[in-house]
Amino acid sequence: MFGMKMIRPADAKARMAAETGIVLLDVRSAEEYASGHIPGSVLMPLDTIGAVAATRLPDKDATIFVYCRSGMRSGEAVKALGKMGYKDVYNLGGIMSWPYEVVQG
């Protein structure tokens, strides 16, 4: 985790309310996403990032908050995105520690 930018749920929620253009990236499976996700998040399972990030996330300067179930896959995704040239990527950790609204579907 050395050098990885982390963001706490309260800070992420405040920034999402105050700033536009933040990408909230869910790197879990489609089944996990359907069972409950943070409103406005984009699903991009960890195993697809290498193949689809350049197309689905064209702005490498965009602020991206990445989360998964517990924080492990989001950490891997943050590292992968960093290697691909994304500059402002934060590990939000796991949805299990997200105390705010979650939607299903």
URPERA-V937048 format. One record per backbone hydrogen bond with DSSP energy under -1.0 kcal/mol. NH is the residue of the N-H (numbers start at 1). CO is the residue of the C=O. Records with the same first field share a line. If there is no record, write none. Layout:
NH: CO + CO
This chain:
4: 1
7: 91
12: 8
13: 9
14: 10
15: 11
16: 12
17: 13
18: 14
19: 15
23: 63
25: 65
26: 42
27: 67
33: 29
34: 30
35: 31
36: 33
37: 103
41: 38
42: 24
44: 26
46: 27
48: 45
49: 46
52: 48
53: 49
56: 52
57: 53
62: 59
64: 88
65: 23
66: 90
67: 25
68: 93
75: 71
76: 72
77: 73
78: 74
79: 75
80: 76
81: 77
82: 78
83: 79
84: 80
85: 82
86: 81
87: 60
90: 64
91: 5
92: 66
95: 68
96: 69
97: 94
98: 95
103: 37
105: 34
